[in-house]
Amino acid sequence: MKLLFCYQCRDMVELQHEMRKCRCGHAFGKYLRNGLNAVYGGSARIIGIANQDIQDALNDGSHSTLRCWMMIDKNAPHIQWVKSIELAEVVENFVDKE
């Protein structure tokens, strides 16, 4: 799972296949068609949470530790930073770096 974190308003939203924005509108992003890669921009960073950890926590029914990481490199594996929301709307393919 990827979360969009805005470092201006500190809002965080889950990425979806349609464009999402933070509360102040300065961060934006979406998943691409393949459901793995994402495009984002503005004052955003991406936070990843291990999908298996989420599933395990739901199955366990108790408190669980989740592995997560903040992707500081704007073009880390599976994410691509773009300059404008207009570019983010039309991007569907990029060369994955992993």
N, C-alpha and C positions, 0 to 999 in steps of 0.2 A: 504494500500500500504506500502511496506517496501523498504527502500533505504539502500544501503550499503555505509557507510562512512569510508574512509581510513584516519586514523589520522596521517599517514606519508606524503602523497601527497595532502591531503584534497580534493581528488576527491570523487564524489558521483554518484552512478549508481543505477538505478531501478533494483530490483531483478526480474528475469525471471525464467522460468523452466529449462533453460540451464545455465550452469555455467557462471558467470560474474566476471570480475576482474576490479579493479581500474586501473588508468593510470600507476602507478608504479609497479603494479602486486603483491603488498604485502597484499592486501585484496581481498577476494573472497567469493562467496556465490551463492545460488540458492534456489528457492522455491521447495518444495517436491511435489509429484504428487497431493496431496490433495489441493494444491493451498493456504493453510493457513499457514502451518508450513514451516520453512526455516532452512537451514543449512549454516553456514558461518565460516570463520576463518581468520587467519593472523592478520594484524593490523587494524581490522575492528570493527565498532560498527554498530548496526542497528538503523535506524530512522524510526519510524512508522508515517504514516499520516492517519487520519480517512477517510476511503473510502467514507462515506456518505458526509463528508465535501467537498470532491473533486466533487462528483456528484452534490451537491447543488450549488457549485460555477459555475459549467458548465451550469446548468439550469438557474441560476440567471443572468448570463451575465455581472456581475459587480465585483468589488473588494470584496473579501470575506476573512474572517479569517478562517484559517485551524488549527485544533487541531493536534499537532504532539508531539512526545516524543522520547527521545533517550533511548534505552534499554541498561543500564549500566551493569546489571547482564548478564554475558555471556550466561546463560541458562534461560533467562526469558521465560514466556509463549509463545509458538509458535515458539521459535528459539532455535537452538542447536549449540554451538560453537564446532568446531572440530580442531584437531591439524594440519591436512594437507589437501591439495586440493584433494589428492588421496582418503582420507576418505570421503570428501564431495561428491565426484563423486558417491560413492557406497551407501551412507546412504539414506534410503528411509523411515524408520520408527523410531520413538523414542517416549517415553512416554511423552505426553504433561503434563505440570505441572499445567494446569488450570482446 
